[in-house]
Amino acid sequence: MEFLPLFHSLQGRTVLVVGGGSVALRKARLLHDAGARLRVVALRVHPELPALAADLRQRAYAHTDLDGVALAVAATDQAGLNAAVSAQAQARGIPVNVVDSPTLCSAIFPAIVDRSPLVVAVGSGGHAPVLARLVRAKIETSLSARYGQLAGLARQFRSQVKARLPNVQQRRIFWEDTFQGPVAEALLGGQPDLARQLLEARLAGAAPQVSGEVYWVGAGPGDPDLLTFRALRLMQQADIVLGGPGVPPAIVDLCRRDADRIAPRPPATGAGPCCSQQLADLASPGKRVLLLLAGNAVSQEHDTVRDTLAARGIAFQVVPGVASGPAPPAPE
């Protein structure tokens, strides 16, 4: 990654915008919506900029304009001025964005899908902003605005859930079930009062039972685009990931970021095929363990592995990988 995606709180913090044209106006609107206190410096300013600026300095830029700012944005049509703002900001350790100049940036603006408090950011490292916007458009069409309401509902109950369920694993299961069950269905269906009632009822009930589970997933031919939806869902909820030989890093990187990643070990004599005992040991404390294998991953080992896990009360799911499609016909 050229840029690590981070979400910064700018509420009440001063952000410098150097430039007063339409490009500067677009950045200023976004920063203003994020709660920033805008300091705008430009000889000439767009008629709509003064209403957004808490501190309008209608003059040439000076390095002292950087005093006390949390972020600097250079949005002028003067390459030398933009480079100077970038160099001076970075010398002070201030994140800086220079519009249409990725090499001068220490921070970039992604394309944003705003379902506050749920926000999705799509970036291209500043190299293909049009592509990032097209990807954002695809996400916009598939992500209902009510997902923001669902995130807001979770925010209201977060502290109560943490107090009720002190175990991290219990909380994770609670929220996964909430976001994939009747609570989410009610809210996404336009029934927020019912969603709240259902969530309160779930919270008042018994703590969710934490039980171990093993997912045996085929990575197919190694193309991330060919993973099944079920495989992706299990990859995103596994606590521990074992990546078999031949699985491309691009596939492994789709697993949950905070999952523990370890290597499968060969079976001990008489311990069954593959790493069944290792899988059972890892899942016994209530963990969800993913074994990610290259290819289809369906084999006669499943019955033996299933028996090993069942003897210890551990559930088992098998998700075959998608087979490689036939090669295209040779041109005549």
PLY file of the C-alpha trace (Angstrom):
ply
format ascii 1.0
element vertex 332
property float x
property float y
property float z
element edge 331
property int vertex1
property int vertex2
end_header
0.00 0.00 0.00
1.26 3.47 -0.86
-1.19 5.09 1.58
-2.64 3.59 4.75
-6.36 4.43 4.97
-7.11 6.24 8.22
-10.12 8.16 9.49
-9.24 11.45 11.20
-11.46 13.51 13.47
-11.29 17.16 12.37
-14.09 18.40 14.61
-13.16 21.93 15.69
-9.59 21.62 14.37
-8.03 24.16 12.02
-7.39 23.09 8.44
-5.53 25.31 5.97
-6.79 25.57 2.40
-4.47 27.46 0.05
-6.40 28.46 -3.04
-9.72 30.11 -3.76
-11.05 28.52 -6.94
-13.61 25.82 -7.65
-11.21 23.01 -6.72
-10.50 24.63 -3.36
-14.25 25.07 -2.88
-14.86 21.33 -3.34
-12.23 20.47 -0.73
-13.53 23.16 1.61
-17.08 21.81 1.46
-15.89 18.33 2.38
-13.73 19.59 5.23
-16.50 21.84 6.51
-18.92 18.90 6.53
-16.35 17.00 8.63
-16.45 19.76 11.26
-13.12 21.41 10.46
-12.44 25.08 11.18
-11.28 26.38 7.80
-8.47 28.85 7.29
-8.58 29.89 3.62
-5.69 31.79 2.03
-5.98 33.18 -1.52
-5.76 36.42 -3.43
-9.14 35.79 -5.06
-11.83 33.54 -3.64
-14.92 31.84 -5.03
-18.11 33.64 -3.92
-19.19 30.59 -1.88
-15.94 30.20 0.06
-16.33 33.00 2.63
-19.41 31.33 4.11
-17.35 28.20 4.83
-14.23 29.86 6.18
-13.81 30.65 9.86
-10.58 32.48 8.99
-10.40 34.09 5.53
-7.02 35.59 4.60
-7.39 37.24 1.20
-3.72 37.71 0.38
-0.68 35.76 -0.77
0.27 32.62 1.16
2.87 32.88 3.93
4.52 30.01 5.82
3.01 31.32 9.06
-0.41 30.34 7.72
0.57 26.81 8.76
0.70 27.76 12.44
-1.63 25.59 14.51
-3.20 23.61 11.65
-3.98 19.89 11.71
-4.02 19.47 7.93
-2.97 21.55 4.93
-4.50 21.47 1.44
-2.87 23.14 -1.54
-5.43 23.67 -4.31
-3.95 26.32 -6.58
-2.96 26.29 -10.26
0.61 27.34 -9.37
2.93 24.35 -9.22
5.66 26.23 -7.37
3.29 27.45 -4.67
1.76 24.00 -4.21
5.25 22.48 -3.86
6.22 25.11 -1.29
3.12 24.46 0.82
3.84 20.72 0.67
7.50 21.06 1.65
6.82 23.48 4.50
3.94 21.44 5.89
5.90 18.19 5.81
8.87 19.90 7.47
6.55 20.68 10.37
5.04 17.18 10.44
1.67 18.45 9.20
-0.26 16.13 6.85
-0.65 17.80 3.47
-2.71 17.18 0.35
-1.82 18.75 -2.98
-4.62 18.40 -5.51
-3.68 16.28 -8.56
-0.07 15.85 -7.35
0.26 12.50 -5.53
4.04 12.81 -5.19
3.62 16.00 -3.11
1.00 14.46 -0.81
1.42 12.87 2.58
-2.39 12.49 2.76
-4.97 12.01 0.04
-8.73 12.44 -0.22
-10.51 9.19 -1.12
-13.79 8.83 -2.95
-16.34 8.60 -0.14
-19.59 6.72 0.36
-21.19 8.55 3.27
-23.66 6.54 5.34
-22.64 8.27 8.56
-21.59 7.03 10.97
-20.73 4.28 8.47
-18.27 5.66 5.92
-16.61 3.80 3.05
-13.48 5.29 1.48
-12.08 4.21 -1.89
-8.60 5.32 -2.90
-6.20 4.80 -5.77
-3.15 6.43 -4.20
-4.05 9.55 -6.13
-3.15 7.87 -9.44
-6.61 7.05 -10.79
-9.21 9.23 -9.02
-11.76 8.67 -11.79
-11.52 4.91 -11.25
-11.95 5.42 -7.50
-15.11 7.43 -8.18
-16.47 4.71 -10.46
-15.87 2.09 -7.77
-17.55 4.39 -5.26
-20.57 4.60 -7.59
-20.84 0.80 -7.64
-20.80 0.72 -3.84
-23.34 3.56 -3.65
-25.86 1.53 -5.62
-25.53 -1.54 -3.40
-25.28 0.07 0.06
-28.62 1.28 1.37
-28.68 4.59 3.22
-30.22 2.67 6.13
-26.86 1.03 6.84
-25.94 4.34 8.44
-28.96 4.00 10.72
-27.83 0.48 11.59
-24.39 1.77 12.52
-26.03 4.54 14.55
-28.13 2.01 16.43
-24.99 0.04 17.27
-23.33 3.21 18.52
-26.21 3.81 20.93
-25.91 0.31 22.40
-22.14 -0.17 22.24
-21.41 0.65 25.89
-24.35 -1.45 27.12
-23.18 -4.45 25.10
-19.64 -4.04 26.42
-20.92 -3.95 30.01
-23.23 -6.92 29.45
-20.68 -9.01 27.55
-17.14 -8.43 28.89
-15.70 -11.19 26.70
-14.44 -9.93 23.30
-15.47 -13.14 21.55
-18.99 -12.92 22.96
-19.33 -9.34 21.78
-18.10 -10.21 18.30
-20.63 -13.00 17.98
-23.38 -10.76 19.39
-22.75 -8.04 16.81
-22.31 -10.44 13.90
-25.65 -12.03 14.73
-27.20 -8.57 15.14
-25.97 -7.28 11.81
-27.02 -10.44 9.95
-30.27 -11.26 11.75
-33.76 -9.90 12.53
-32.47 -6.62 14.01
-30.76 -5.64 10.77
-33.66 -6.92 8.68
-36.14 -4.81 10.64
-34.09 -1.62 10.37
-33.21 -2.10 6.70
-36.90 -2.76 6.12
-37.82 0.66 7.50
-38.85 -0.41 11.03
-36.35 1.31 13.36
-38.58 1.02 16.45
-38.91 -2.73 15.95
-35.14 -3.01 15.39
-34.49 -1.25 18.69
-36.96 -3.51 20.53
-35.35 -6.62 19.06
-31.86 -5.42 20.01
-32.96 -4.62 23.56
-34.51 -8.09 23.82
-31.30 -9.73 22.60
-29.24 -7.75 25.06
-31.53 -8.71 27.94
-31.23 -12.41 27.08
-28.54 -14.88 27.96
-24.97 -14.34 26.81
-24.31 -16.00 23.44
-22.73 -19.41 23.68
-19.19 -19.37 22.36
-18.46 -22.59 20.50
-15.55 -23.46 18.27
-15.92 -24.03 14.56
-13.63 -24.96 11.68
-13.98 -23.72 8.10
-12.29 -25.76 5.36
-12.24 -23.38 2.39
-10.94 -23.81 -1.13
-9.24 -20.79 -2.71
-9.96 -22.01 -6.23
-7.49 -21.08 -8.97
-6.08 -18.21 -6.92
-8.09 -15.33 -8.39
-9.76 -13.26 -5.61
-12.63 -12.46 -8.00
-13.54 -16.16 -8.14
-14.03 -16.70 -4.41
-17.59 -17.57 -3.44
-19.65 -15.22 -1.26
-19.76 -17.91 1.42
-15.98 -18.26 1.37
-15.54 -14.51 1.73
-18.02 -14.35 4.61
-16.21 -17.10 6.53
-12.82 -15.56 5.76
-14.06 -12.30 7.29
-15.33 -13.86 10.51
-12.55 -16.37 11.26
-10.47 -15.70 14.39
-7.52 -17.82 13.22
-6.34 -18.37 9.65
-4.18 -21.25 8.47
-2.96 -20.69 4.92
-1.96 -23.80 3.05
0.84 -23.92 0.48
0.05 -22.39 -2.88
-2.57 -19.91 -1.61
-1.69 -16.47 -3.06
-1.14 -13.61 -0.59
-3.90 -11.67 -2.38
-6.36 -14.33 -1.20
-5.03 -14.45 2.37
-5.20 -10.65 2.60
-8.99 -10.84 2.20
-9.26 -12.53 5.60
-10.10 -10.50 8.67
-7.23 -8.14 9.41
-7.05 -8.88 13.14
-7.20 -12.66 12.73
-4.19 -14.66 13.93
-2.31 -16.18 10.99
-0.34 -19.36 11.51
0.97 -22.18 9.33
-0.71 -25.60 9.25
1.51 -28.30 10.67
1.83 -31.83 9.29
-0.20 -34.45 11.19
1.44 -36.59 13.83
1.46 -40.32 13.23
-2.05 -41.67 13.66
-3.48 -38.19 14.18
-5.52 -38.16 10.99
-5.03 -36.33 7.71
-3.78 -32.82 7.18
-3.76 -30.89 10.45
-7.00 -32.08 12.02
-5.62 -32.23 15.55
-4.19 -28.74 15.20
-7.56 -27.48 13.96
-9.31 -29.13 16.91
-6.84 -27.68 19.43
-7.21 -24.18 18.01
-11.01 -24.30 17.88
-11.56 -25.88 21.30
-11.43 -22.56 23.26
-14.35 -21.30 21.15
-12.38 -19.90 18.23
-13.47 -19.94 14.60
-10.60 -21.44 12.62
-10.17 -21.16 8.85
-8.06 -23.57 6.84
-7.49 -21.98 3.43
-6.31 -24.40 0.76
-5.36 -23.91 -2.88
-7.68 -25.34 -5.52
-11.02 -26.98 -4.92
-10.00 -28.32 -1.46
-12.56 -31.15 -1.61
-11.03 -34.51 -0.74
-11.73 -37.75 1.07
-10.00 -36.31 4.14
-13.17 -34.49 5.12
-14.87 -37.43 6.78
-11.87 -38.15 9.00
-11.43 -34.49 9.88
-15.13 -34.13 10.62
-15.00 -37.17 12.93
-11.97 -35.75 14.76
-13.73 -32.42 15.30
-17.10 -33.94 16.15
-15.51 -36.03 18.90
-14.61 -32.74 20.58
-17.91 -30.98 19.86
-16.53 -28.71 17.14
-18.67 -27.76 14.14
-17.20 -28.10 10.65
-17.99 -26.39 7.34
-16.55 -27.19 3.92
-16.61 -24.61 1.13
-15.25 -25.90 -2.18
-13.30 -23.53 -4.36
-14.48 -22.55 -7.81
-12.87 -24.67 -10.49
-10.84 -22.95 -13.17
-12.90 -22.29 -16.26
-12.01 -23.89 -19.61
-9.34 -22.17 -21.62
-10.66 -19.93 -24.39
-10.61 -21.47 -27.87
-7.57 -20.75 -29.96
-8.14 -18.20 -32.73
-8.71 -19.73 -36.14
0 1
1 2
2 3
3 4
4 5
5 6
6 7
7 8
8 9
9 10
10 11
11 12
12 13
13 14
14 15
15 16
16 17
17 18
18 19
19 20
20 21
21 22
22 23
23 24
24 25
25 26
26 27
27 28
28 29
29 30
30 31
31 32
32 33
33 34
34 35
35 36
36 37
37 38
38 39
39 40
40 41
41 42
42 43
43 44
44 45
45 46
46 47
47 48
48 49
49 50
50 51
51 52
52 53
53 54
54 55
55 56
56 57
57 58
58 59
59 60
60 61
61 62
62 63
63 64
64 65
65 66
66 67
67 68
68 69
69 70
70 71
71 72
72 73
73 74
74 75
75 76
76 77
77 78
78 79
79 80
80 81
81 82
82 83
83 84
84 85
85 86
86 87
87 88
88 89
89 90
90 91
91 92
92 93
93 94
94 95
95 96
96 97
97 98
98 99
99 100
100 101
101 102
102 103
103 104
104 105
105 106
106 107
107 108
108 109
109 110
110 111
111 112
112 113
113 114
114 115
115 116
116 117
117 118
118 119
119 120
120 121
121 122
122 123
123 124
124 125
125 126
126 127
127 128
128 129
129 130
130 131
131 132
132 133
133 134
134 135
135 136
136 137
137 138
138 139
139 140
140 141
141 142
142 143
143 144
144 145
145 146
146 147
147 148
148 149
149 150
150 151
151 152
152 153
153 154
154 155
155 156
156 157
157 158
158 159
159 160
160 161
161 162
162 163
163 164
164 165
165 166
166 167
167 168
168 169
169 170
170 171
171 172
172 173
173 174
174 175
175 176
176 177
177 178
178 179
179 180
180 181
181 182
182 183
183 184
184 185
185 186
186 187
187 188
188 189
189 190
190 191
191 192
192 193
193 194
194 195
195 196
196 197
197 198
198 199
199 200
200 201
201 202
202 203
203 204
204 205
205 206
206 207
207 208
208 209
209 210
210 211
211 212
212 213
213 214
214 215
215 216
216 217
217 218
218 219
219 220
220 221
221 222
222 223
223 224
224 225
225 226
226 227
227 228
228 229
229 230
230 231
231 232
232 233
233 234
234 235
235 236
236 237
237 238
238 239
239 240
240 241
241 242
242 243
243 244
244 245
245 246
246 247
247 248
248 249
249 250
250 251
251 252
252 253
253 254
254 255
255 256
256 257
257 258
258 259
259 260
260 261
261 262
262 263
263 264
264 265
265 266
266 267
267 268
268 269
269 270
270 271
271 272
272 273
273 274
274 275
275 276
276 277
277 278
278 279
279 280
280 281
281 282
282 283
283 284
284 285
285 286
286 287
287 288
288 289
289 290
290 291
291 292
292 293
293 294
294 295
295 296
296 297
297 298
298 299
299 300
300 301
301 302
302 303
303 304
304 305
305 306
306 307
307 308
308 309
309 310
310 311
311 312
312 313
313 314
314 315
315 316
316 317
317 318
318 319
319 320
320 321
321 322
322 323
323 324
324 325
325 326
326 327
327 328
328 329
329 330
330 331
